Amino acid sequence: HEYDYLIVDGDVIVEGCLAVSPQREGGGIVVLGRLQADTLICWGGLVVRDDVRIRHAYCSSGNDGAFVVGGDLTALTLVETGEFIHVHGDLDARCLASLQNFVQVDGNTRCDCRIDSAQA
């Protein structure tokens, strides 16, 4: 297989929406720093070595992609509908909706509103 990955050597700061949508199966973005964005739409693979700070995130790849955070993930809303999400640090979200898979958190989880229909 051939894979198309964009590797960013440093931080990614986006004022607006960051959409991760591979042009072919098996692609994505690797950030060798931290990620900050207003909105994240993830339809593919996204790996961030350090912390992620976003306002709103929607992650759905039909179970073909993964969103992996090496540090902490902070978000107002995080919605998962078919994307494996693994946070190696802490997860701090005002609202977390996991509708198809589950969100794996190695650290602490702080969440005011949580919907886990995938685990029900």
ROSE-4610 file (N, C-alpha, C; in Angstrom, 1 decimal, always signed):
// ROSE-4610
residu = [H/H/H/E/E/E/Y/Y/Y/D/D/D/Y/Y/Y/L/L/L/I/I/I/V/V/V/D/D/D/G/G/G/D/D/D/V/V/V/I/I/I/V/V/V/E/E/E/G/G/G/C/C/C/L/L/L/A/A/A/V/V/V/S/S/S/P/P/P/Q/Q/Q/R/R/R/E/E/E/G/G/G/G/G/G/G/G/G/I/I/I/V/V/V/V/V/V/L/L/L/G/G/G/R/R/R/L/L/L/Q/Q/Q/A/A/A/D/D/D/T/T/T/L/L/L/I/I/I/C/C/C/W/W/W/G/G/G/G/G/G/L/L/L/V/V/V/V/V/V/R/R/R/D/D/D/D/D/D/V/V/V/R/R/R/I/I/I/R/R/R/H/H/H/A/A/A/Y/Y/Y/C/C/C/S/S/S/S/S/S/G/G/G/N/N/N/D/D/D/G/G/G/A/A/A/F/F/F/V/V/V/V/V/V/G/G/G/G/G/G/D/D/D/L/L/L/T/T/T/A/A/A/L/L/L/T/T/T/L/L/L/V/V/V/E/E/E/T/T/T/G/G/G/E/E/E/F/F/F/I/I/I/H/H/H/V/V/V/H/H/H/G/G/G/D/D/D/L/L/L/D/D/D/A/A/A/R/R/R/C/C/C/L/L/L/A/A/A/S/S/S/L/L/L/Q/Q/Q/N/N/N/F/F/F/V/V/V/Q/Q/Q/V/V/V/D/D/D/G/G/G/N/N/N/T/T/T/R/R/R/C/C/C/D/D/D/C/C/C/R/R/R/I/I/I/D/D/D/S/S/S/A/A/A/Q/Q/Q/A/A/A]
num = [1/1/1/2/2/2/3/3/3/4/4/4/5/5/5/6/6/6/7/7/7/8/8/8/9/9/9/10/10/10/11/11/11/12/12/12/13/13/13/14/14/14/15/15/15/16/16/16/17/17/17/18/18/18/19/19/19/20/20/20/21/21/21/22/22/22/23/23/23/24/24/24/25/25/25/26/26/26/27/27/27/28/28/28/29/29/29/30/30/30/31/31/31/32/32/32/33/33/33/34/34/34/35/35/35/36/36/36/37/37/37/38/38/38/39/39/39/40/40/40/41/41/41/42/42/42/43/43/43/44/44/44/45/45/45/46/46/46/47/47/47/48/48/48/49/49/49/50/50/50/51/51/51/52/52/52/53/53/53/54/54/54/55/55/55/56/56/56/57/57/57/58/58/58/59/59/59/60/60/60/61/61/61/62/62/62/63/63/63/64/64/64/65/65/65/66/66/66/67/67/67/68/68/68/69/69/69/70/70/70/71/71/71/72/72/72/73/73/73/74/74/74/75/75/75/76/76/76/77/77/77/78/78/78/79/79/79/80/80/80/81/81/81/82/82/82/83/83/83/84/84/84/85/85/85/86/86/86/87/87/87/88/88/88/89/89/89/90/90/90/91/91/91/92/92/92/93/93/93/94/94/94/95/95/95/96/96/96/97/97/97/98/98/98/99/99/99/100/100/100/101/101/101/102/102/102/103/103/103/104/104/104/105/105/105/106/106/106/107/107/107/108/108/108/109/109/109/110/110/110/111/111/111/112/112/112/113/113/113/114/114/114/115/115/115/116/116/116/117/117/117/118/118/118/119/119/119/120/120/120]
x = [+0.8/+0.0/+0.9/+0.4/+1.0/+0.1/+0.8/+0.1/+0.5/-0.4/-0.2/-0.3/+0.8/+0.7/+1.5/+0.9/+1.6/+2.2/+3.5/+4.2/+4.6/+4.1/+4.4/+5.4/+6.5/+7.6/+7.4/+6.5/+6.2/+4.7/+4.3/+2.9/+2.0/+0.7/-0.3/-1.3/-1.5/-2.5/-3.4/-4.7/-5.6/-6.7/-6.9/-8.0/-9.1/-10.0/-11.1/-11.1/-11.4/-11.7/-10.5/-10.1/-9.1/-9.8/-9.8/-10.5/-9.4/-9.4/-8.5/-9.2/-9.0/-9.7/-8.7/-8.3/-7.3/-7.8/-7.0/-7.4/-7.4/-6.8/-6.9/-6.9/-7.3/-7.4/-6.0/-5.9/-4.6/-3.8/-4.4/-3.6/-4.0/-3.3/-3.6/-2.6/-2.6/-1.6/-0.9/+0.4/+1.1/+1.7/+1.4/+1.9/+2.9/+4.1/+5.2/+5.3/+4.2/+4.1/+2.7/+2.1/+0.7/-0.2/-1.5/-2.5/-3.5/-3.9/-4.9/-5.8/-7.1/-8.0/-9.4/-10.1/-11.5/-12.4/-12.3/-13.1/-12.2/-12.4/-11.7/-12.7/-12.6/-13.4/-12.4/-12.5/-11.5/-12.1/-11.8/-12.3/-11.2/-10.0/-8.9/-8.0/-6.7/-5.8/-5.2/-5.2/-4.6/-3.8/-2.5/-1.7/-1.0/-1.2/-0.6/+0.3/+1.6/+2.5/+2.3/+1.9/+1.7/+0.2/-0.1/-1.5/-2.3/-3.7/-4.6/-5.6/-5.9/-6.9/-7.8/-9.0/-10.0/-11.3/-12.1/-13.4/-14.4/-14.5/-15.5/-14.8/-15.0/-14.4/-15.5/-15.5/-16.3/-15.4/-15.4/-14.5/-15.2/-15.1/-15.8/-15.1/-14.6/-13.9/-14.4/-15.6/-16.1/-15.2/-14.6/-13.6/-12.3/-12.0/-10.8/-9.6/-9.9/-8.9/-8.8/-7.8/-7.6/-7.2/-7.6/-7.2/-6.5/-5.1/-4.3/-3.6/-3.8/-3.2/-2.2/-0.9/+0.1/+0.1/-0.6/-0.7/-2.1/-2.6/-3.9/-4.8/-6.1/-7.1/-8.1/-8.2/-9.2/-10.1/-11.5/-12.5/-13.8/-14.5/-15.9/-16.8/-16.8/-17.6/-16.7/-16.9/-16.2/-17.2/-17.4/-18.4/-17.6/-17.8/-17.2/-18.3/-18.2/-19.2/-18.4/-17.5/-16.8/-15.3/-14.7/-13.3/-12.7/-11.6/-10.9/-10.2/-10.5/-9.8/-9.1/-7.8/-6.9/-6.2/-6.5/-5.8/-4.9/-3.6/-2.6/-2.5/-3.0/-3.0/-4.4/-4.8/-6.1/-7.1/-8.4/-9.4/-10.3/-10.4/-11.3/-12.2/-13.5/-14.5/-15.8/-16.4/-17.7/-18.8/-18.7/-19.7/-18.9/-19.1/-18.5/-19.6/-19.7/-20.6/-19.9/-19.9/-19.3/-20.4/-20.6/-21.8/-21.6/-20.3/-20.1/-19.0/-17.8/-16.7/-16.6/-15.5/-15.3/-14.0/-13.9/-12.8/-11.9/-10.7/-9.8/-8.9/-9.0/-8.2/-7.3/-6.0/-5.1/-5.0/-5.3/-5.2/-6.6/-6.9/-8.2/-9.2/-10.5/-11.5/-12.4/-12.5/-13.4/-14.4/-15.7/-16.7/-18.0/-18.6/-19.9/-21.1/-21.0/-22.1/-21.5/-21.9/-21.3/-22.4/-22.3/-23.2/-22.3/-22.5/-21.7/-22.6/-23.3/-24.2/-23.5/-22.2/-21.5/-21.2/-21.1/-20.8/-22.1/-23.2/-24.5/-24.9]
y = [-1.2/+0.0/+1.3/+2.3/+3.6/+4.4/+5.3/+6.1/+7.6/+8.5/+9.9/+10.6/+10.9/+11.5/+12.9/+13.9/+15.2/+15.2/+15.4/+15.5/+16.9/+17.5/+18.8/+18.8/+19.4/+19.4/+20.6/+20.6/+21.7/+21.8/+23.0/+23.2/+23.5/+23.2/+23.7/+24.5/+25.7/+26.6/+27.1/+26.8/+27.2/+28.1/+29.3/+30.1/+29.8/+28.9/+28.4/+26.9/+26.3/+24.9/+24.1/+23.1/+22.2/+20.9/+20.6/+19.4/+18.4/+17.2/+16.1/+15.1/+15.2/+14.3/+13.8/+12.5/+12.0/+11.8/+12.1/+11.9/+10.4/+9.6/+8.2/+7.5/+6.2/+5.4/+5.3/+5.5/+5.3/+6.6/+7.8/+9.0/+9.8/+10.9/+11.7/+12.7/+13.2/+14.2/+13.8/+14.0/+13.8/+15.1/+15.5/+16.8/+16.5/+17.0/+16.7/+17.9/+18.3/+19.4/+19.4/+20.6/+20.6/+21.1/+20.9/+21.4/+22.2/+23.4/+24.3/+24.7/+24.6/+25.0/+25.3/+26.1/+26.4/+25.2/+24.6/+23.4/+22.4/+21.1/+20.0/+19.1/+18.8/+17.7/+16.7/+15.5/+14.5/+13.3/+13.1/+11.9/+11.0/+11.2/+10.3/+10.2/+9.9/+9.7/+11.0/+11.2/+12.4/+12.0/+12.2/+11.9/+13.2/+13.6/+14.8/+14.3/+14.7/+14.3/+14.9/+16.2/+16.9/+17.1/+18.2/+18.6/+19.1/+18.9/+19.4/+20.2/+21.4/+22.3/+22.8/+22.4/+22.7/+23.1/+23.9/+24.2/+23.1/+22.7/+21.7/+20.7/+19.4/+18.4/+17.3/+17.0/+15.9/+14.9/+13.7/+12.7/+11.5/+11.2/+10.1/+9.6/+8.4/+7.9/+6.6/+6.2/+4.8/+3.7/+4.0/+3.0/+2.8/+3.7/+3.5/+4.4/+5.3/+6.3/+6.3/+7.0/+7.2/+8.6/+9.1/+10.4/+10.1/+10.3/+9.9/+11.2/+11.4/+12.6/+12.1/+12.5/+12.1/+12.8/+13.9/+14.7/+14.8/+16.0/+16.2/+16.7/+16.4/+16.9/+17.7/+19.0/+19.9/+20.4/+20.2/+20.6/+21.0/+21.9/+22.1/+21.0/+20.6/+19.4/+18.5/+17.2/+16.2/+15.1/+14.9/+14.0/+12.9/+11.7/+10.5/+9.7/+9.5/+8.6/+7.7/+6.9/+5.9/+6.2/+6.8/+7.1/+6.6/+5.9/+5.5/+6.7/+7.0/+8.2/+7.7/+8.0/+7.6/+8.8/+9.2/+10.3/+9.7/+9.9/+9.4/+10.2/+11.4/+12.2/+12.3/+13.5/+13.8/+14.3/+14.0/+14.5/+15.5/+16.7/+17.7/+18.2/+17.8/+18.2/+18.6/+19.7/+20.0/+19.0/+18.6/+17.5/+16.5/+15.3/+14.2/+13.2/+13.0/+12.0/+11.0/+9.8/+8.7/+7.7/+7.8/+7.2/+5.9/+5.6/+4.3/+3.5/+4.1/+3.5/+4.0/+4.0/+4.6/+5.4/+6.3/+7.2/+6.6/+6.2/+5.6/+6.8/+6.9/+7.9/+7.3/+7.5/+6.9/+7.7/+9.0/+9.8/+10.0/+11.2/+11.5/+12.0/+11.8/+12.3/+13.2/+14.5/+15.5/+15.9/+15.6/+15.8/+16.2/+17.3/+17.7/+16.9/+16.6/+15.9/+14.8/+13.5/+12.4/+11.5/+11.2/+10.2/+9.1/+7.9/+6.7/+5.7/+6.0/+5.0/+3.8/+3.9/+2.8/+1.8/+2.1/+1.2/+0.7/+1.1/+0.7/-0.6]
z = [+0.0/+0.0/+0.0/-0.6/-0.5/+0.4/+1.2/+2.2/+1.9/+2.0/+1.9/+3.2/+3.9/+5.2/+5.0/+5.6/+5.8/+7.2/+7.3/+8.5/+8.8/+9.9/+10.3/+11.5/+11.3/+12.3/+13.2/+14.1/+14.9/+15.3/+15.7/+16.1/+14.9/+15.1/+14.1/+14.8/+14.4/+15.0/+13.9/+14.0/+12.9/+13.5/+12.9/+13.3/+12.3/+12.7/+11.9/+12.0/+10.8/+10.8/+10.1/+10.8/+10.2/+9.8/+8.5/+8.0/+7.6/+8.2/+7.8/+7.0/+5.7/+4.7/+3.7/+3.9/+2.9/+1.5/+0.6/-0.8/-1.2/-0.5/-0.7/+0.6/+0.6/+1.9/+2.5/+3.8/+4.4/+4.6/+4.4/+4.6/+5.8/+6.1/+7.2/+7.5/+8.7/+9.2/+10.5/+10.6/+11.8/+12.2/+13.4/+14.0/+15.1/+14.8/+15.8/+16.8/+17.3/+18.2/+18.8/+19.0/+19.5/+18.4/+18.7/+17.7/+18.4/+17.8/+18.3/+17.2/+17.3/+16.2/+16.8/+16.1/+16.5/+16.3/+15.1/+14.8/+14.1/+14.4/+13.8/+13.2/+11.9/+11.3/+10.8/+11.3/+11.1/+10.4/+9.1/+8.4/+8.0/+8.6/+8.3/+9.5/+9.3/+10.4/+10.8/+12.1/+12.7/+14.0/+14.0/+15.1/+15.6/+16.9/+17.4/+18.6/+18.5/+19.6/+20.9/+20.9/+22.2/+22.5/+23.1/+23.5/+22.3/+22.4/+21.5/+22.2/+21.7/+22.2/+21.1/+21.2/+20.1/+20.8/+20.0/+20.6/+20.2/+19.0/+18.6/+17.7/+17.9/+17.0/+16.6/+15.3/+14.8/+14.1/+14.6/+14.1/+13.6/+12.3/+11.7/+10.4/+10.4/+9.3/+8.8/+9.3/+8.9/+9.5/+10.6/+11.3/+10.5/+9.6/+8.8/+9.4/+10.2/+10.7/+12.2/+12.7/+14.1/+14.4/+15.6/+16.1/+17.4/+17.4/+18.5/+19.0/+20.3/+21.0/+22.0/+21.9/+22.8/+24.1/+24.2/+25.5/+25.9/+26.3/+26.8/+25.6/+25.7/+24.8/+25.5/+25.1/+25.7/+24.6/+24.8/+23.8/+24.5/+23.9/+24.4/+24.0/+22.7/+22.3/+21.5/+21.7/+21.0/+20.6/+19.3/+18.8/+17.9/+18.3/+17.6/+17.0/+15.6/+14.9/+14.0/+14.5/+13.7/+13.5/+14.5/+14.5/+15.8/+15.8/+17.0/+17.5/+18.8/+19.4/+20.7/+20.7/+21.9/+22.4/+23.7/+24.3/+25.4/+25.2/+26.1/+27.4/+27.4/+28.6/+29.2/+29.6/+30.1/+29.1/+29.3/+28.4/+29.2/+28.7/+29.4/+28.3/+28.4/+27.4/+28.1/+27.7/+28.2/+27.8/+26.6/+26.1/+25.2/+25.5/+24.8/+24.3/+23.0/+22.5/+21.7/+22.2/+21.5/+21.0/+19.7/+19.1/+18.4/+18.1/+17.4/+18.0/+18.3/+19.0/+20.4/+21.0/+22.3/+22.2/+23.2/+23.3/+24.5/+24.1/+25.1/+25.7/+27.0/+27.7/+28.8/+28.6/+29.6/+30.9/+30.8/+32.0/+32.6/+33.2/+33.8/+32.7/+32.9/+32.1/+32.9/+32.4/+33.0/+32.0/+32.3/+31.2/+31.9/+31.6/+32.2/+31.6/+30.3/+29.6/+28.8/+29.0/+28.3/+27.7/+26.4/+25.8/+25.3/+25.8/+25.4/+24.8/+23.7/+23.1/+22.5/+22.2/+21.6/+22.7/+23.9/+25.0/+25.7/+25.3/+25.9/+25.5]
